[in-house]
Amino acid sequence: MAELDTSGLNTAGLTIDRVTKRFGEQTAVDALSLTINPGEFVALLGPSGCGKTTMLRILAGFETINDGTIQLANRILASTDIHVPPEQRNMAMVFQSYALWPHMSVADNVGYPVKLRGLRGAAYQQKVQQALVLVELDAYAHRMPQALSGGQRQRVALARCLVSDPSVVLLDEPLANLDRHLRATMEHSFRDFHQRTGATLVYVTHDQTEAMALADKIAVMKAGKLVQWGAPETLYRQPRTAWVAGFIGQGSQLKVAADHPGKRLENAALMRGLNAIESERTQSVLVRPEHIQISAALASSAAPTHNQLAAQVESVIFRGERYELTLRLPSGETLLAYHHTAPDLGSQVTVDLQQGWCLEPDQ
Ligand SMILES: Nc1ncnc2c1ncn2[C@@H]1O[C@H](COP(=O)(O)OP(=O)(O)OP(=O)(O)O)[C@@H](O)[C@H]1O
């Protein structure tokens, strides 16, 4: 592919400082602070109604704020008494509905924002061509939007937001209207797009696998508040609270007697905590399925060692590359585990727990 000129893109960082947005009695965004570095790909992740779209609309300038400040590089975009209008923010937004003009070709759709600014002739053609190359749609310049797939239409929308050299690209659930297969393909397109442009991207989604696959950093939101901010691996391995642990990835939460949240327990310490008396088992610990080893069915005469647990197989689901098992422990708690073969339902197995992660209780 030809060398791409993305020098026009004046990527910048965003500082969101204690931003609050209320709609009447309802606080949609509650004292949220984030520092987004230039060129970072950030996902705002959370369940429906947690305030992520409101936060994106605040960044775009479609909503004013009640408290806090937003800065793009050194420039204040919003505070209690400043509100820079959307068209002066140098940001571009991509919606889940694509919002393409049906009567314009792909090239005309992409070029529209710069045509509005008066760009014409060779400079215009070059800008449109560059943006189309970035989303690998240069061969489709003369097609009409109706003659494109959903994924291609979304790439046209991406190209259109790029022509105006935005400092930040805001994306509101851009894959929500696509089927599962296409979403996976588009995840690759978005990653490529980010690598080639180096743009600062803020991406709203309620889909944790999408956020984990795409983002450099994820802001997990709940009821308008930021509950955790970190790299996908950190959120997966070291979720702060029981709620984050349940929201990101798969796993089981067991009660143990252990000291502090934010600590990893290796096998022996974990087993000591699990074997403590009931009243002392007050700390929630997360055990991911990949940290559970299952031994062959327990012979009737064999007992698990003191560092193992006995468990009963309650359900077995075939997932192609592995089986997903639900195991019932003597304490009554359940454990999600993976295994390469399918044990009989109701059979007893021995379980080795390699490690667990101590969680903070939810507020
Ligand atoms: N214009 C508005 N007027 C009143 N309340 C609003 C308005 N916009 C959002 N809200 C409320 O603010 C809260 C946050 O909404 P928001 O759309 O930001 O959530 P979300 O996390 O993006 O949800 P979803 O994933 O369902 O889009 C919700 O309770 C919503 O009802």
The ligand as an SDF file (V2000), in Angstrom:
LIG
                    3D

 31 33  0  0  0  0  0  0  0  0999 V2000
  -31.7720   14.3370   27.2340 N   0  0  0  0  0  0  0  0  0  0  0  0
  -31.9910   13.6500   28.3540 C   0  0  0  0  0  0  0  0  0  0  0  0
  -32.9560   14.0170   29.2190 N   0  0  0  0  0  0  0  0  0  0  0  0
  -33.1680   13.3540   30.3740 C   0  0  0  0  0  0  0  0  0  0  0  0
  -32.4760   12.2710   30.7660 N   0  0  0  0  0  0  0  0  0  0  0  0
  -31.5080   11.8360   29.9360 C   0  0  0  0  0  0  0  0  0  0  0  0
  -31.2110   12.4840   28.6940 C   0  0  0  0  0  0  0  0  0  0  0  0
  -30.1860   11.8260   28.1030 N   0  0  0  0  0  0  0  0  0  0  0  0
  -29.8540   10.7960   28.9260 C   0  0  0  0  0  0  0  0  0  0  0  0
  -30.6510   10.8050   30.0270 N   0  0  0  0  0  0  0  0  0  0  0  0
  -30.5620    9.8640   31.1620 C   0  0  0  0  0  0  0  0  0  0  0  0
  -29.2270    9.8210   31.6280 O   0  0  0  0  0  0  0  0  0  0  0  0
  -28.8350    8.4850   31.9410 C   0  0  0  0  0  0  0  0  0  0  0  0
  -27.6230    8.1020   31.1060 C   0  0  0  0  0  0  0  0  0  0  0  0
  -28.0230    7.9610   29.7380 O   0  0  0  0  0  0  0  0  0  0  0  0
  -27.0040    7.5930   28.5740 P   0  0  0  0  0  0  0  0  0  0  0  0
  -27.7600    7.6030   27.2840 O   0  0  0  0  0  0  0  0  0  0  0  0
  -25.8100    8.4450   28.6690 O   0  0  0  0  0  0  0  0  0  0  0  0
  -26.6180    6.1080   28.9640 O   0  0  0  0  0  0  0  0  0  0  0  0
  -25.8080    5.0140   28.1450 P   0  0  0  0  0  0  0  0  0  0  0  0
  -24.8450    4.4370   29.1000 O   0  0  0  0  0  0  0  0  0  0  0  0
  -25.2510    5.5950   26.9030 O   0  0  0  0  0  0  0  0  0  0  0  0
  -26.9590    3.9670   27.8040 O   0  0  0  0  0  0  0  0  0  0  0  0
  -27.2340    3.1240   26.4500 P   0  0  0  0  0  0  0  0  0  0  0  0
  -26.1540    2.0970   26.3560 O   0  0  0  0  0  0  0  0  0  0  0  0
  -28.5700    2.5100   26.7230 O   0  0  0  0  0  0  0  0  0  0  0  0
  -27.2460    4.1030   25.3220 O   0  0  0  0  0  0  0  0  0  0  0  0
  -30.0450    7.6060   31.6530 C   0  0  0  0  0  0  0  0  0  0  0  0
  -30.7070    7.3520   32.8550 O   0  0  0  0  0  0  0  0  0  0  0  0
  -30.8980    8.4470   30.7310 C   0  0  0  0  0  0  0  0  0  0  0  0
  -32.2520    8.1510   30.8790 O   0  0  0  0  0  0  0  0  0  0  0  0
  1  2  1  0
  2  3  1  0
  2  7  2  0
  3  4  2  0
  4  5  1  0
  5  6  2  0
  6  7  1  0
  6 10  1  0
  7  8  1  0
  8  9  2  0
  9 10  1  0
 10 11  1  0
 11 12  1  0
 11 30  1  0
 12 13  1  0
 13 14  1  0
 13 28  1  0
 14 15  1  0
 15 16  1  0
 16 17  2  0
 16 18  1  0
 16 19  1  0
 19 20  1  0
 20 21  2  0
 20 22  1  0
 20 23  1  0
 23 24  1  0
 24 25  2  0
 24 26  1  0
 24 27  1  0
 28 29  1  0
 28 30  1  0
 30 31  1  0
M  END
$$$$
